Amino acid sequence: MILARVVGTVVATRKDPRLEGFKLLVLKPVSPEGKDEAGYVVAVDTVSAGTGERVIAVSGSSARMAEGCKDKPVDTAIVGIVDEVRLD
Amino acid sequence: MYFGRVVGCVWSTVKNSNLEGQRMLVIQPLTPELANTGQRLICTDCTGAGAGELIYWVRGREASYALLPKEPATDTTVVAIVDSVHLKSAAALDPPPAPAPAPPTRGRKPSRKG
C-alpha cells in the first residue's frame, strides 16, 4: 500500500458498466514526510475521500478485495484516510 | 518476499470496513545486506512487529492471504520478524574459476597400443 494525496477527480461518462457509481480520484504518491513522489495514479474511492486528503491506496488484484470492488475492473483503490503517520 | 525495517506506523479512522482492526506500519525496504533500498510503503501486519524491527514482507494478492479468513484489501503485509540473516561473503558467491586448459602435448601422441 502507498501513501498518496488526493489532487483531483476524474469524470468518465462512457466506461465499463461495472464501474458505474464509483468515484474516481487522481492521486499523487507522497512520502511519509508528505513530500511528493513521482507520477500520478487514478484510483476508485471506497471511503469518500476529498481533495487534499492524505489516503492509503492499494494496488493490484488486492484492490478488488476492497468492500464494494468485488469482481470489478479495478486495480487501485483508496481504502483509508490517514489521520497521522508516526515515524520512529 | 522482501526484507524491511519498521520505521513508523499509520493511524487511520476512516477506512475500508474489511481493514478495521488492522495495524498498519511504515516499512523501509532493505537489501539482504540490510542497506536501505526503494521507497517506504505501508504494510498491514500479522506478526505484531514493533518500531525498528527487521522483518520480511510479501507483496501482491498473497498479502491478503496472510490475514485469512478475512482477506482484507491489502497488497503488502509483514509476515515475519527476522531473527538473523546469514549471507556468504561476496567472494564466496562468485563462480569458481574455470579450470586451466591442459598443456599442449609435445612430440608423438602415445599410441593406443602403448
N, CA and C atoms of all chains as a GROMACS GRO file, in nm:
protein
  606
    1MET      N    1   0.086  -0.119   0.000
    1MET     CA    2   0.000   0.000   0.000
    1MET      C    3   0.088   0.123   0.000
    2ILE      N    4   0.039   0.229  -0.058
    2ILE     CA    5   0.117   0.352  -0.063
    2ILE      C    6   0.038   0.467   0.000
    3LEU      N    7   0.113   0.566   0.043
    3LEU     CA    8   0.051   0.690   0.088
    3LEU      C    9   0.037   0.781  -0.032
    4ALA      N   10  -0.074   0.853  -0.040
    4ALA     CA   11  -0.094   0.944  -0.153
    4ALA      C   12  -0.184   1.058  -0.109
    5ARG      N   13  -0.180   1.164  -0.189
    5ARG     CA   14  -0.264   1.281  -0.162
    5ARG      C   15  -0.363   1.294  -0.278
    6VAL      N   16  -0.488   1.325  -0.244
    6VAL     CA   17  -0.590   1.341  -0.348
    6VAL      C   18  -0.569   1.478  -0.412
    7VAL      N   19  -0.550   1.479  -0.544
    7VAL     CA   20  -0.525   1.606  -0.612
    7VAL      C   21  -0.631   1.638  -0.716
    8GLY      N   22  -0.727   1.550  -0.738
    8GLY     CA   23  -0.829   1.583  -0.838
    8GLY      C   24  -0.928   1.470  -0.856
    9THR      N   25  -1.023   1.494  -0.944
    9THR     CA   26  -1.124   1.393  -0.972
    9THR      C   27  -1.123   1.361  -1.120
   10VAL      N   28  -1.180   1.248  -1.154
   10VAL     CA   29  -1.191   1.207  -1.294
   10VAL      C   30  -1.339   1.187  -1.324
   11VAL      N   31  -1.384   1.244  -1.437
   11VAL     CA   32  -1.521   1.223  -1.481
   11VAL      C   33  -1.516   1.141  -1.608
   12ALA      N   34  -1.588   1.030  -1.610
   12ALA     CA   35  -1.590   0.944  -1.728
   12ALA      C   36  -1.735   0.901  -1.750
   13THR      N   37  -1.788   0.940  -1.864
   13THR     CA   38  -1.927   0.903  -1.890
   13THR      C   39  -1.936   0.764  -1.950
   14ARG      N   40  -1.852   0.742  -2.051
   14ARG     CA   41  -1.851   0.608  -2.110
   14ARG      C   42  -1.745   0.526  -2.039
   15LYS      N   43  -1.787   0.422  -1.972
   15LYS     CA   44  -1.692   0.336  -1.901
   15LYS      C   45  -1.753   0.198  -1.886
   16ASP      N   46  -1.674   0.108  -1.837
   16ASP     CA   47  -1.723  -0.028  -1.812
   16ASP      C   48  -1.845  -0.019  -1.719
   17PRO      N   49  -1.955  -0.087  -1.754
   17PRO     CA   50  -2.075  -0.073  -1.671
   17PRO      C   51  -2.052  -0.114  -1.526
   18ARG      N   52  -1.951  -0.197  -1.500
   18ARG     CA   53  -1.928  -0.238  -1.361
   18ARG      C   54  -1.863  -0.127  -1.279
   19LEU      N   55  -1.818  -0.020  -1.349
   19LEU     CA   56  -1.757   0.092  -1.277
   19LEU      C   57  -1.857   0.204  -1.251
   20GLU      N   58  -1.981   0.185  -1.294
   20GLU     CA   59  -2.078   0.293  -1.275
   20GLU      C   60  -2.105   0.315  -1.127
   21GLY      N   61  -2.111   0.443  -1.090
   21GLY     CA   62  -2.140   0.476  -0.950
   21GLY      C   63  -2.015   0.492  -0.865
   22PHE      N   64  -1.899   0.456  -0.918
   22PHE     CA   65  -1.775   0.474  -0.842
   22PHE      C   66  -1.722   0.615  -0.858
   23LYS      N   67  -1.663   0.666  -0.751
   23LYS     CA   68  -1.594   0.794  -0.761
   23LYS      C   69  -1.448   0.766  -0.796
   24LEU      N   70  -1.398   0.834  -0.897
   24LEU     CA   71  -1.259   0.816  -0.939
   24LEU      C   72  -1.180   0.939  -0.901
   25LEU      N   73  -1.067   0.919  -0.836
   25LEU     CA   74  -0.986   1.031  -0.790
   25LEU      C   75  -0.845   1.022  -0.846
   26VAL      N   76  -0.783   1.136  -0.867
   26VAL     CA   77  -0.642   1.141  -0.909
   26VAL      C   78  -0.557   1.151  -0.782
   27LEU      N   79  -0.460   1.062  -0.771
   27LEU     CA   80  -0.373   1.060  -0.653
   27LEU      C   81  -0.231   1.094  -0.691
   28LYS      N   82  -0.164   1.164  -0.601
   28LYS     CA   83  -0.020   1.190  -0.615
   28LYS      C   84   0.048   1.116  -0.500
   29PRO      N   85   0.132   1.017  -0.532
   29PRO     CA   86   0.200   0.946  -0.423
   29PRO      C   87   0.287   1.042  -0.340
   30VAL      N   88   0.290   1.023  -0.208
   30VAL     CA   89   0.372   1.107  -0.121
   30VAL      C   90   0.454   1.018  -0.028
   31SER      N   91   0.564   1.075   0.022
   31SER     CA   92   0.647   1.003   0.119
   31SER      C   93   0.582   1.017   0.256
   32PRO      N   94   0.625   0.937   0.356
   32PRO     CA   95   0.568   0.951   0.491
   32PRO      C   96   0.584   1.092   0.547
   33GLU      N   97   0.687   1.166   0.501
   33GLU     CA   98   0.704   1.304   0.548
   33GLU      C   99   0.610   1.400   0.476
   34GLY      N  100   0.544   1.355   0.369
   34GLY     CA  101   0.449   1.440   0.297
   34GLY      C  102   0.505   1.498   0.169
   35LYS      N  103   0.627   1.459   0.132
   35LYS     CA  104   0.686   1.511   0.008
   35LYS      C  105   0.629   1.435  -0.112
   36ASP      N  106   0.604   1.509  -0.220
   36ASP     CA  107   0.550   1.446  -0.341
   36ASP      C  108   0.652   1.349  -0.401
   37GLU      N  109   0.601   1.240  -0.456
   37GLU     CA  110   0.687   1.146  -0.528
   37GLU      C  111   0.640   1.141  -0.673
   38ALA      N  112   0.713   1.065  -0.752
   38ALA     CA  113   0.691   1.070  -0.898
   38ALA      C  114   0.555   1.010  -0.936
   39GLY      N  115   0.498   1.063  -1.044
   39GLY     CA  116   0.383   1.001  -1.107
   39GLY      C  117   0.248   1.037  -1.045
   40TYR      N  118   0.144   0.994  -1.116
   40TYR     CA  119   0.007   1.009  -1.069
   40TYR      C  120  -0.064   0.876  -1.088
   41VAL      N  121  -0.174   0.858  -1.016
   41VAL     CA  122  -0.249   0.735  -1.034
   41VAL      C  123  -0.397   0.766  -1.015
   42VAL      N  124  -0.482   0.699  -1.094
   42VAL     CA  125  -0.627   0.713  -1.080
   42VAL      C  126  -0.676   0.596  -0.996
   43ALA      N  127  -0.755   0.627  -0.893
   43ALA     CA  128  -0.800   0.521  -0.802
   43ALA      C  129  -0.950   0.532  -0.778
   44VAL      N  130  -1.010   0.417  -0.750
   44VAL     CA  131  -1.151   0.413  -0.709
   44VAL      C  132  -1.158   0.446  -0.561
   45ASP      N  133  -1.252   0.529  -0.523
   45ASP     CA  134  -1.262   0.572  -0.383
   45ASP      C  135  -1.367   0.487  -0.312
   46THR      N  136  -1.326   0.422  -0.201
   46THR     CA  137  -1.423   0.343  -0.123
   46THR      C  138  -1.451   0.406   0.013
   47VAL      N  139  -1.388   0.522   0.042
   47VAL     CA  140  -1.400   0.578   0.177
   47VAL      C  141  -1.448   0.724   0.175
   48SER      N  142  -1.492   0.773   0.061
   48SER     CA  143  -1.540   0.912   0.048
   48SER      C  144  -1.432   1.013   0.084
   49ALA      N  145  -1.315   0.998   0.024
   49ALA     CA  146  -1.206   1.093   0.049
   49ALA      C  147  -1.230   1.221  -0.031
   50GLY      N  148  -1.170   1.330   0.016
   50GLY     CA  149  -1.186   1.458  -0.053
   50GLY      C  150  -1.052   1.512  -0.099
   51THR      N  151  -1.059   1.616  -0.181
   51THR     CA  152  -0.936   1.675  -0.236
   51THR      C  153  -0.846   1.724  -0.123
   52GLY      N  154  -0.717   1.697  -0.137
   52GLY     CA  155  -0.619   1.742  -0.040
   52GLY      C  156  -0.595   1.644   0.074
   53GLU      N  157  -0.682   1.543   0.088
   53GLU     CA  158  -0.663   1.449   0.199
   53GLU      C  159  -0.554   1.348   0.168
   54ARG      N  160  -0.488   1.305   0.274
   54ARG     CA  161  -0.386   1.202   0.259
   54ARG      C  162  -0.454   1.066   0.277
   55VAL      N  163  -0.431   0.976   0.185
   55VAL     CA  164  -0.505   0.849   0.186
   55VAL      C  165  -0.408   0.732   0.170
   56ILE      N  166  -0.462   0.612   0.194
   56ILE     CA  167  -0.388   0.488   0.171
   56ILE      C  168  -0.449   0.422   0.048
   57ALA      N  169  -0.364   0.386  -0.048
   57ALA     CA  170  -0.413   0.325  -0.172
   57ALA      C  171  -0.354   0.185  -0.188
   58VAL      N  172  -0.439   0.092  -0.225
   58VAL     CA  173  -0.399  -0.046  -0.252
   58VAL      C  174  -0.397  -0.065  -0.402
   59SER      N  175  -0.294  -0.134  -0.453
   59SER     CA  176  -0.290  -0.156  -0.597
   59SER      C  177  -0.282  -0.304  -0.628
   60GLY      N  178  -0.304  -0.334  -0.756
   60GLY     CA  179  -0.301  -0.474  -0.800
   60GLY      C  180  -0.432  -0.544  -0.772
   61SER      N  181  -0.428  -0.676  -0.780
   61SER     CA  182  -0.553  -0.751  -0.765
   61SER      C  183  -0.608  -0.739  -0.624
   62SER      N  184  -0.525  -0.700  -0.528
   62SER     CA  185  -0.575  -0.682  -0.391
   62SER      C  186  -0.679  -0.571  -0.385
   63ALA      N  187  -0.674  -0.478  -0.480
   63ALA     CA  188  -0.770  -0.369  -0.479
   63ALA      C  189  -0.913  -0.422  -0.493
   64ARG      N  190  -0.924  -0.536  -0.560
   64ARG     CA  191  -1.058  -0.593  -0.577
   64ARG      C  192  -1.112  -0.653  -0.449
   65MET      N  193  -1.025  -0.670  -0.348
   65MET     CA  194  -1.072  -0.724  -0.221
   65MET      C  195  -1.142  -0.616  -0.138
   66ALA      N  196  -1.127  -0.489  -0.176
   66ALA     CA  197  -1.191  -0.381  -0.100
   66ALA      C  198  -1.342  -0.395  -0.108
   67GLU      N  199  -1.407  -0.354   0.001
   67GLU     CA  200  -1.553  -0.362   0.008
   67GLU      C  201  -1.613  -0.284  -0.109
   68GLY      N  202  -1.698  -0.345  -0.186
   68GLY     CA  203  -1.763  -0.277  -0.298
   68GLY      C  204  -1.690  -0.293  -0.430
   69CYS      N  205  -1.570  -0.350  -0.429
   69CYS     CA  206  -1.493  -0.364  -0.554
   69CYS      C  207  -1.484  -0.508  -0.602
   70LYS      N  208  -1.560  -0.597  -0.540
   70LYS     CA  209  -1.554  -0.738  -0.579
   70LYS      C  210  -1.591  -0.754  -0.727
   71ASP      N  211  -1.507  -0.827  -0.800
   71ASP     CA  212  -1.533  -0.859  -0.941
   71ASP      C  213  -1.552  -0.735  -1.028
   72LYS      N  214  -1.485  -0.626  -0.990
   72LYS     CA  215  -1.490  -0.505  -1.072
   72LYS      C  216  -1.352  -0.484  -1.135
   73PRO      N  217  -1.348  -0.421  -1.254
   73PRO     CA  218  -1.219  -0.397  -1.318
   73PRO      C  219  -1.145  -0.281  -1.252
   74VAL      N  220  -1.091  -0.308  -1.134
   74VAL     CA  221  -1.027  -0.204  -1.053
   74VAL      C  222  -0.888  -0.253  -1.016
   75ASP      N  223  -0.784  -0.170  -1.034
   75ASP     CA  224  -0.651  -0.213  -0.988
   75ASP      C  225  -0.588  -0.115  -0.889
   76THR      N  226  -0.657  -0.007  -0.856
   76THR     CA  227  -0.610   0.079  -0.748
   76THR      C  228  -0.733   0.130  -0.673
   77ALA      N  229  -0.733   0.112  -0.542
   77ALA     CA  230  -0.848   0.155  -0.463
   77ALA      C  231  -0.798   0.230  -0.340
   78ILE      N  232  -0.871   0.336  -0.305
   78ILE     CA  233  -0.842   0.408  -0.181
   78ILE      C  234  -0.915   0.334  -0.070
   79VAL      N  235  -0.840   0.291   0.032
   79VAL     CA  236  -0.902   0.210   0.138
   79VAL      C  237  -0.895   0.276   0.274
   80GLY      N  238  -0.832   0.392   0.284
   80GLY     CA  239  -0.829   0.457   0.416
   80GLY      C  240  -0.789   0.602   0.404
   81ILE      N  241  -0.839   0.684   0.499
   81ILE     CA  242  -0.797   0.824   0.509
   81ILE      C  243  -0.700   0.832   0.627
   82VAL      N  244  -0.585   0.890   0.603
   82VAL     CA  245  -0.480   0.890   0.705
   82VAL      C  246  -0.506   1.002   0.806
   83ASP      N  247  -0.506   0.964   0.935
   83ASP     CA  248  -0.513   1.066   1.040
   83ASP      C  249  -0.373   1.116   1.071
   84GLU      N  250  -0.281   1.020   1.085
   84GLU     CA  251  -0.147   1.057   1.132
   84GLU      C  252  -0.048   0.950   1.089
   85VAL      N  253   0.070   0.993   1.050
   85VAL     CA  254   0.181   0.900   1.024
   85VAL      C  255   0.285   0.928   1.131
   86ARG      N  256   0.320   0.827   1.208
   86ARG     CA  257   0.419   0.847   1.314
   86ARG      C  258   0.547   0.774   1.274
   87LEU      N  259   0.655   0.849   1.261
   87LEU     CA  260   0.784   0.788   1.227
   87LEU      C  261   0.868   0.778   1.354
   88ASP      N  262   0.927   0.661   1.376
   88ASP     CA  263   1.004   0.638   1.499
   88ASP      C  264   1.150   0.675   1.478
   89MET      N  265   0.910  -1.233  -0.140
   89MET     CA  266   0.922  -1.178  -0.006
   89MET      C  267   1.046  -1.093   0.001
   90TYR      N  268   1.040  -0.988   0.079
   90TYR     CA  269   1.146  -0.888   0.081
   90TYR      C  270   1.178  -0.851   0.226
   91PHE      N  271   1.304  -0.811   0.248
   91PHE     CA  272   1.342  -0.761   0.379
   91PHE      C  273   1.290  -0.620   0.398
   92GLY      N  274   1.269  -0.582   0.523
   92GLY     CA  275   1.233  -0.444   0.552
   92GLY      C  276   1.256  -0.412   0.698
   93ARG      N  277   1.247  -0.285   0.730
   93ARG     CA  278   1.257  -0.244   0.869
   93ARG      C  279   1.137  -0.156   0.903
   94VAL      N  280   1.081  -0.178   1.022
   94VAL     CA  281   0.966  -0.097   1.064
   94VAL      C  282   1.017   0.040   1.105
   95VAL      N  283   0.968   0.145   1.037
   95VAL     CA  284   1.016   0.280   1.070
   95VAL      C  285   0.903   0.370   1.121
   96GLY      N  286   0.781   0.318   1.131
   96GLY     CA  287   0.674   0.403   1.181
   96GLY      C  288   0.540   0.332   1.172
   97CYS      N  289   0.435   0.405   1.206
   97CYS     CA  290   0.302   0.346   1.193
   97CYS      C  291   0.204   0.452   1.143
   98VAL      N  292   0.091   0.405   1.092
   98VAL     CA  293  -0.008   0.493   1.033
   98VAL      C  294  -0.139   0.478   1.109
   99TRP      N  295  -0.200   0.590   1.140
   99TRP     CA  296  -0.331   0.590   1.205
   99TRP      C  297  -0.434   0.630   1.102
  100SER      N  298  -0.542   0.554   1.096
  100SER     CA  299  -0.648   0.585   1.001
  100SER      C  300  -0.781   0.546   1.064
  101THR      N  301  -0.870   0.644   1.078
  101THR     CA  302  -1.001   0.615   1.140
  101THR      C  303  -1.100   0.570   1.034
  102VAL      N  304  -1.107   0.649   0.926
  102VAL     CA  305  -1.199   0.614   0.818
  102VAL      C  306  -1.126   0.519   0.724
  103LYS      N  307  -1.171   0.396   0.718
  103LYS     CA  308  -1.106   0.302   0.625
  103LYS      C  309  -1.205   0.198   0.579
  104ASN      N  310  -1.166   0.126   0.476
  104ASN     CA  311  -1.250   0.021   0.422
  104ASN      C  312  -1.284  -0.077   0.533
  105SER      N  313  -1.410  -0.121   0.536
  105SER     CA  314  -1.457  -0.197   0.653
  105SER      C  315  -1.377  -0.325   0.675
  106ASN      N  316  -1.323  -0.385   0.568
  106ASN     CA  317  -1.251  -0.509   0.592
  106ASN      C  318  -1.107  -0.485   0.640
  107LEU      N  319  -1.067  -0.358   0.655
  107LEU     CA  320  -0.935  -0.328   0.713
  107LEU      C  321  -0.946  -0.288   0.860
  108GLU      N  322  -1.067  -0.289   0.913
  108GLU     CA  323  -1.082  -0.245   1.052
  108GLU      C  324  -1.007  -0.338   1.146
  109GLY      N  325  -0.939  -0.277   1.242
  109GLY     CA  326  -0.865  -0.357   1.340
  109GLY      C  327  -0.726  -0.397   1.294
  110GLN      N  328  -0.689  -0.362   1.171
  110GLN     CA  329  -0.556  -0.399   1.120
  110GLN      C  330  -0.453  -0.294   1.160
  111ARG      N  331  -0.338  -0.341   1.207
  111ARG     CA  332  -0.227  -0.247   1.230
  111ARG      C  333  -0.166  -0.214   1.094
  112MET      N  334  -0.123  -0.091   1.080
  112MET     CA  335  -0.055  -0.052   0.956
  112MET      C  336   0.079   0.010   0.992
  113LEU      N  337   0.183  -0.041   0.930
  113LEU     CA  338   0.319   0.001   0.963
  113LEU      C  339   0.383   0.067   0.841
  114VAL      N  340   0.475   0.159   0.868
  114VAL     CA  341   0.558   0.215   0.761
  114VAL      C  342   0.684   0.130   0.754
  115ILE      N  343   0.712   0.080   0.635
  115ILE     CA  344   0.825  -0.013   0.617
  115ILE      C  345   0.926   0.048   0.521
  116GLN      N  346   1.053   0.041   0.558
  116GLN     CA  347   1.162   0.077   0.467
  116GLN      C  348   1.218  -0.052   0.409
  117PRO      N  349   1.204  -0.076   0.278
  117PRO     CA  350   1.262  -0.197   0.218
  117PRO      C  351   1.415  -0.199   0.230
  118LEU      N  352   1.472  -0.319   0.246
  118LEU     CA  353   1.616  -0.335   0.264
  118LEU      C  354   1.669  -0.438   0.167
  119THR      N  355   1.799  -0.427   0.138
  119THR     CA  356   1.867  -0.532   0.063
  119THR      C  357   1.905  -0.643   0.162
  120PRO      N  358   1.947  -0.761   0.112
  120PRO     CA  359   1.991  -0.865   0.206
  120PRO      C  360   2.108  -0.820   0.293
  121GLU      N  361   2.185  -0.721   0.246
  121GLU     CA  362   2.294  -0.666   0.329
  121GLU      C  363   2.241  -0.563   0.427
  122LEU      N  364   2.110  -0.542   0.428
  122LEU     CA  365   2.039  -0.452   0.520
  122LEU      C  366   2.067  -0.305   0.492
  123ALA      N  367   2.093  -0.273   0.366
  123ALA     CA  368   2.102  -0.132   0.326
  123ALA      C  369   1.965  -0.089   0.274
  124ASN      N  370   1.930   0.038   0.298
  124ASN     CA  371   1.801   0.088   0.252
  124ASN      C  372   1.792   0.081   0.099
  125THR      N  373   1.674   0.047   0.049
  125THR     CA  374   1.654   0.046  -0.095
  125THR      C  375   1.508   0.078  -0.123
  126GLY      N  376   1.482   0.159  -0.224
  126GLY     CA  377   1.345   0.188  -0.264
  126GLY      C  378   1.270   0.278  -0.168
  127GLN      N  379   1.142   0.301  -0.203
  127GLN     CA  380   1.061   0.394  -0.126
  127GLN      C  381   0.987   0.323  -0.013
  128ARG      N  382   0.962   0.398   0.092
  128ARG     CA  383   0.890   0.340   0.205
  128ARG      C  384   0.744   0.316   0.169
  129LEU      N  385   0.685   0.218   0.231
  129LEU     CA  386   0.547   0.183   0.198
  129LEU      C  387   0.472   0.146   0.324
  130ILE      N  388   0.340   0.130   0.308
  130ILE     CA  389   0.254   0.098   0.421
  130ILE      C  390   0.218  -0.051   0.412
  131CYS      N  391   0.236  -0.123   0.523
  131CYS     CA  392   0.204  -0.265   0.526
  131CYS      C  393   0.106  -0.294   0.638
  132THR      N  394   0.012  -0.386   0.614
  132THR     CA  395  -0.061  -0.442   0.726
  132THR      C  396   0.032  -0.539   0.798
  133ASP      N  397  -0.006  -0.582   0.916
  133ASP     CA  398   0.087  -0.660   0.999
  133ASP      C  399   0.014  -0.779   1.058
  134CYS      N  400   0.073  -0.898   1.046
  134CYS     CA  401   0.014  -1.014   1.114
  134CYS      C  402   0.109  -1.071   1.218
  135THR      N  403   0.214  -0.996   1.253
  135THR     CA  404   0.314  -1.050   1.346
  135THR      C  405   0.324  -0.972   1.477
  136GLY      N  406   0.276  -0.851   1.480
  136GLY     CA  407   0.295  -0.767   1.599
  136GLY      C  408   0.432  -0.704   1.603
  137ALA      N  409   0.494  -0.681   1.488
  137ALA     CA  410   0.628  -0.621   1.483
  137ALA      C  411   0.624  -0.478   1.536
  138GLY      N  412   0.734  -0.437   1.599
  138GLY     CA  413   0.741  -0.304   1.657
  138GLY      C  414   0.846  -0.219   1.589
  139ALA      N  415   0.857  -0.095   1.635
  139ALA     CA  416   0.947   0.002   1.572
  139ALA      C  417   1.090  -0.048   1.569
  140GLY      N  418   1.156  -0.033   1.454
  140GLY     CA  419   1.296  -0.067   1.440
  140GLY      C  420   1.323  -0.214   1.413
  141GLU      N  421   1.220  -0.298   1.412
  141GLU     CA  422   1.246  -0.441   1.395
  141GLU      C  423   1.270  -0.477   1.248
  142LEU      N  424   1.356  -0.577   1.231
  142LEU     CA  425   1.385  -0.631   1.098
  142LEU      C  426   1.277  -0.735   1.068
  143ILE      N  427   1.214  -0.720   0.953
  143ILE     CA  428   1.100  -0.808   0.920
  143ILE      C  429   1.114  -0.852   0.775
  144TYR      N  430   1.028  -0.946   0.733
  144TYR     CA  431   1.010  -0.957   0.588
  144TYR      C  432   0.863  -0.949   0.554
  145TRP      N  433   0.838  -0.905   0.432
  145TRP     CA  434   0.701  -0.873   0.392
  145TRP      C  435   0.673  -0.932   0.255
  146VAL      N  436   0.545  -0.954   0.226
  146VAL     CA  437   0.506  -1.007   0.096
  146VAL      C  438   0.429  -0.901   0.020
  147ARG      N  439   0.433  -0.912  -0.108
  147ARG     CA  440   0.368  -0.814  -0.195
  147ARG      C  441   0.268  -0.886  -0.286
  148GLY      N  442   0.160  -0.817  -0.319
  148GLY     CA  443   0.064  -0.872  -0.415
  148GLY      C  444  -0.058  -0.931  -0.346
  149ARG      N  445  -0.133  -1.007  -0.422
  149ARG     CA  446  -0.256  -1.066  -0.372
  149ARG      C  447  -0.230  -1.155  -0.250
  150GLU      N  448  -0.112  -1.218  -0.250
  150GLU     CA  449  -0.079  -1.309  -0.141
  150GLU      C  450  -0.078  -1.239  -0.007
  151ALA      N  451  -0.057  -1.106  -0.009
  151ALA     CA  452  -0.052  -1.031   0.116
  151ALA      C  453  -0.182  -1.043   0.195
  152SER      N  454  -0.294  -1.054   0.123
  152SER     CA  455  -0.419  -1.066   0.198
  152SER      C  456  -0.442  -1.208   0.246
  153TYR      N  457  -0.374  -1.306   0.185
  153TYR     CA  458  -0.387  -1.444   0.233
  153TYR      C  459  -0.325  -1.460   0.372
  154ALA      N  460  -0.229  -1.373   0.405
  154ALA     CA  461  -0.166  -1.382   0.537
  154ALA      C  462  -0.267  -1.351   0.647
  155LEU      N  463  -0.377  -1.288   0.612
  155LEU     CA  464  -0.475  -1.247   0.712
  155LEU      C  465  -0.606  -1.323   0.693
  156LEU      N  466  -0.595  -1.446   0.645
  156LEU     CA  467  -0.713  -1.531   0.629
  156LEU      C  468  -0.781  -1.550   0.764
  157PRO      N  469  -0.912  -1.570   0.774
  157PRO     CA  470  -1.006  -1.581   0.662
  157PRO      C  471  -1.063  -1.447   0.619
  158LYS      N  472  -1.011  -1.338   0.675
  158LYS     CA  473  -1.074  -1.208   0.648
  158LYS      C  474  -1.042  -1.158   0.506
  159GLU      N  475  -0.920  -1.186   0.460
  159GLU     CA  476  -0.874  -1.138   0.328
  159GLU      C  477  -0.904  -0.990   0.307
  160PRO      N  478  -0.843  -0.903   0.388
  160PRO     CA  479  -0.868  -0.760   0.370
  160PRO      C  480  -0.800  -0.707   0.244
  161ALA      N  481  -0.836  -0.585   0.206
  161ALA     CA  482  -0.779  -0.523   0.086
  161ALA      C  483  -0.641  -0.470   0.119
  162THR      N  484  -0.540  -0.552   0.107
  162THR     CA  485  -0.402  -0.509   0.130
  162THR      C  486  -0.313  -0.573   0.026
  163ASP      N  487  -0.211  -0.500  -0.019
  163ASP     CA  488  -0.118  -0.560  -0.116
  163ASP      C  489   0.022  -0.574  -0.058
  164THR      N  490   0.041  -0.538   0.068
  164THR     CA  491   0.171  -0.558   0.133
  164THR      C  492   0.144  -0.593   0.280
  165THR      N  493   0.201  -0.705   0.326
  165THR     CA  494   0.181  -0.749   0.464
  165THR      C  495   0.313  -0.794   0.524
  166VAL      N  496   0.337  -0.753   0.648
  166VAL     CA  497   0.451  -0.804   0.724
  166VAL      C  498   0.415  -0.944   0.770
  167VAL      N  499   0.495  -1.044   0.731
  167VAL     CA  500   0.460  -1.182   0.765
  167VAL      C  501   0.557  -1.247   0.862
  168ALA      N  502   0.671  -1.183   0.893
  168ALA     CA  503   0.762  -1.246   0.988
  168ALA      C  504   0.858  -1.143   1.045
  169ILE      N  505   0.902  -1.171   1.167
  169ILE     CA  506   1.008  -1.091   1.228
  169ILE      C  507   1.137  -1.171   1.212
  170VAL      N  508   1.240  -1.108   1.154
  170VAL     CA  509   1.364  -1.179   1.123
  170VAL      C  510   1.453  -1.181   1.247
  171ASP      N  511   1.503  -1.301   1.282
  171ASP     CA  512   1.597  -1.312   1.394
  171ASP      C  513   1.738  -1.283   1.346
  172SER      N  514   1.780  -1.349   1.239
  172SER     CA  515   1.916  -1.324   1.189
  172SER      C  516   1.921  -1.359   1.041
  173VAL      N  517   2.018  -1.302   0.973
  173VAL     CA  518   2.039  -1.327   0.830
  173VAL      C  519   2.183  -1.375   0.815
  174HIS      N  520   2.202  -1.484   0.744
  174HIS     CA  521   2.338  -1.532   0.717
  174HIS      C  522   2.362  -1.523   0.568
  175LEU      N  523   2.465  -1.449   0.531
  175LEU     CA  524   2.500  -1.435   0.390
  175LEU      C  525   2.643  -1.482   0.372
  176LYS      N  526   2.667  -1.558   0.265
  176LYS     CA  527   2.806  -1.588   0.232
  176LYS      C  528   2.871  -1.460   0.184
  177SER      N  529   3.001  -1.449   0.201
  177SER     CA  530   3.069  -1.328   0.154
  177SER      C  531   3.060  -1.321   0.002
  178ALA      N  532   3.074  -1.200  -0.051
  178ALA     CA  533   3.061  -1.180  -0.195
  178ALA      C  534   3.160  -1.270  -0.270
  179ALA      N  535   3.280  -1.286  -0.216
  179ALA     CA  536   3.380  -1.369  -0.284
  179ALA      C  537   3.333  -1.513  -0.292
  180ALA      N  538   3.267  -1.559  -0.186
  180ALA     CA  539   3.223  -1.698  -0.185
  180ALA      C  540   3.109  -1.719  -0.283
  181LEU      N  541   3.036  -1.610  -0.316
  181LEU     CA  542   2.923  -1.624  -0.409
  181LEU      C  543   2.967  -1.621  -0.554
  182ASP      N  544   3.093  -1.575  -0.581
  182ASP     CA  545   3.141  -1.573  -0.718
  182ASP      C  546   3.156  -1.715  -0.771
  183PRO      N  547   3.134  -1.734  -0.903
  183PRO     CA  548   3.152  -1.869  -0.956
  183PRO      C  549   3.299  -1.910  -0.948
  184PRO      N  550   3.329  -2.039  -0.930
  184PRO     CA  551   3.468  -2.082  -0.921
  184PRO      C  552   3.540  -2.055  -1.052
  185PRO      N  553   3.673  -2.030  -1.048
  185PRO     CA  554   3.746  -2.002  -1.172
  185PRO      C  555   3.743  -2.122  -1.266
  186ALA      N  556   3.741  -2.092  -1.396
  186ALA     CA  557   3.739  -2.200  -1.494
  186ALA      C  558   3.869  -2.279  -1.485
  187PRO      N  559   3.866  -2.413  -1.506
  187PRO     CA  560   3.990  -2.490  -1.499
  187PRO      C  561   4.087  -2.448  -1.609
  188ALA      N  562   4.215  -2.448  -1.577
  188ALA     CA  563   4.317  -2.408  -1.675
  188ALA      C  564   4.318  -2.508  -1.790
  189PRO      N  565   4.342  -2.458  -1.915
  189PRO     CA  566   4.346  -2.553  -2.028
  189PRO      C  567   4.465  -2.648  -2.013
  190ALA      N  568   4.447  -2.770  -2.061
  190ALA     CA  569   4.553  -2.870  -2.049
  190ALA      C  570   4.673  -2.826  -2.131
  191PRO      N  571   4.796  -2.846  -2.082
  191PRO     CA  572   4.913  -2.805  -2.159
  191PRO      C  573   4.923  -2.887  -2.288
  192PRO      N  574   4.968  -2.820  -2.399
  192PRO     CA  575   4.976  -2.896  -2.524
  192PRO      C  576   5.078  -3.009  -2.512
  193THR      N  577   5.047  -3.122  -2.571
  193THR     CA  578   5.140  -3.235  -2.566
  193THR      C  579   5.244  -3.218  -2.676
  194ARG      N  580   5.362  -3.257  -2.646
  194ARG     CA  581   5.470  -3.245  -2.744
  194ARG      C  582   5.505  -3.381  -2.801
  195GLY      N  583   5.555  -3.373  -2.924
  195GLY     CA  584   5.602  -3.496  -2.986
  195GLY      C  585   5.485  -3.584  -3.028
  196ARG      N  586   5.515  -3.710  -3.044
  196ARG     CA  587   5.412  -3.803  -3.090
  196ARG      C  588   5.311  -3.830  -2.980
  197LYS      N  589   5.187  -3.849  -3.029
  197LYS     CA  590   5.087  -3.890  -2.931
  197LYS      C  591   5.115  -4.033  -2.892
  198PRO      N  592   5.097  -4.067  -2.770
  198PRO     CA  593   5.117  -4.207  -2.733
  198PRO      C  594   5.015  -4.294  -2.806
  199SER      N  595   5.062  -4.402  -2.863
  199SER     CA  596   4.970  -4.488  -2.937
  199SER      C  597   4.884  -4.564  -2.840
  200ARG      N  598   4.773  -4.608  -2.894
  200ARG     CA  599   4.679  -4.680  -2.808
  200ARG      C  600   4.738  -4.813  -2.762
  201LYS      N  601   4.827  -4.868  -2.851
  201LYS     CA  602   4.881  -5.000  -2.815
  201LYS      C  603   4.978  -4.987  -2.699
  202GLY      N  604   5.032  -4.868  -2.681
  202GLY     CA  605   5.127  -4.850  -2.572
  202GLY      C  606   5.257  -4.884  -2.622
   0.00000   0.00000   0.00000
